[in-house]
Amino acid sequence: MDKIHIRIGTAPDNQMVLESQGVDAYHLELFSDTDGNVFITDLNSVNGTFVNGKQLRGFMMLSEGDKVVLGHYFTFRWENFIQKPRSIIEEKTVTTAAQKPLQNKVIEKQNEKEQVTVPKNIDKQLVVIYSLIVLVLTLLAFLF
């Protein structure tokens, strides 16, 4: 899985720009590892970043339901993507431009020889993408 890296703050070169009191130019970063785990770190902001009421020191992995507070007004709760059971995967050939042969696995349909090729870590990619979308929408809700 490709790593995801999002920097949040008031500076225009951040991936997410927040114009609010208490948010520093470069306030915090969210990033993922190759397994799809998402981590958060404070970038030495003046007002700090708090996760579940405790000031963030260093970095930590976000878990379902974690409450993150930055600045004076921004609060969001981290949500993970709810994974569908494997039986729901559509029984058609799936191809993507980003597939790498070593990262694929093959699933055989039970009574046929047709095969479905999906990325090995598609579930974790969806978790990260969904969670980041929820984060962006939550933060944008505070702006309007």
N, C-alpha and C positions, 0 to 999 in steps of 0.2 A: 504494500500500500504506500502511496506517496504520502509524505508527511505534510501536514497542514500547519500553517503558522499565521496567526492573526495578532497584530499589535493594535491596541486600543488606546486612544488619548485624544487630545485636542489638536495636535499637529496635523496639517493637511496631508502629510505623507504616510499616515497610519492607514491600515486596511479598514478600520472602523473609526470614524471621527465623531467625537462627542463634544458638543459645546456646552459645558456646564461648569458651575463653580465646584471646586474641589477635585476636578479631574485634571491631572497633569498632562503636559504635552505628550509624553510617552508614559502612560499609566501602568498598563499591564499587557501581558502576552498570553495567548492561548496557543498551544501546539500539541501535535499528536505524535505518537511514536509509530513504528511500523506495524504494531499490533492493533492500532486503532484507539488506544487509550489517550484521553485528552488531559493535558496538564495546564496549570495556570501558574503564573509567576508575576509578582509585583516588580515594577522597574524603578524601585527606590522613589516612589511617589511621596509627596509631602503628606497627604492624608491617608495613604495606605490603601490596601485591599484587604477585605475581611471575608473569610469563608466560614460559614456557620458560627458567626460571632467572634471568631478568633483572627487576630491580625496575621496575615500571610507572611511567612519568613521563608525565603528560598522558593521552592516550587512544590506543588502537590498535585496528585491526580484527582480530577473531579469525579465524583460519584453521583448516581441518581439522587436527586433531591437536594444537592448542596445549594445553600443560599450564599450568593456572592454579592458583596456591597462594595462600590467604588464611588469616590466623591461624596457629595452630600445627598444626592437624589437617586442615583442609579442602583437598583437592586434587581438581580435576576436569580432564578432558580434553575439549576442545571437539570436537563431531562435527557435521558437516553432514548434512542429509537427502540420501539418494541418490536422484537424480532418475530417474523412469521415462521411457522413450522416448515421444515423442508418439503413436506408433502404439497405445499401450495406453490412451489416453484413451477412455472409454466413449462410444459414439456415440448419445447421448441428449441432449435439451436440458437444460442445467444452468442453474439460476437460483439466485441468492442475494440476500438482502435488501441486502447491502452493495455490490452492483454499481453502478458508475457508468458511464453510456453511453460516455464518452470513454476509459475504461480497458479496454474490452472489445475483443476481436477475434473474428472469425467464422471457423470452420473448416468447410469443405464436405467432406462425405463424397464419395468418389471417384465412385461410380456412381449417386448419388442427389442430389436437390436439398435434402434435409433438412440443417439447419445445427445446429452445436453452438456455443453461446456460452459462453466461459469467461473469467474475468478475465485480463488480459494478464500479470499478474505472479503468477499462482497458484503457480508453482514456488518463487519466492522467499519467498512467504508460508509455504508448507509447510516450507521450510528453516528459517526463523526459529522457527516454532512447534515443530517437531520438536526442534531444537537446545535450545530453552528447556526443553522437557519432559525431555530427557536430563539437562540441568544440574540441574533440580530433583530428579529421581530420584537422581542421583549424590550430591548434597548431603544428601538425606534418608537415604541409605544410611549415611552417617557418623554420623547422629544415633542410629540404632538399631543 
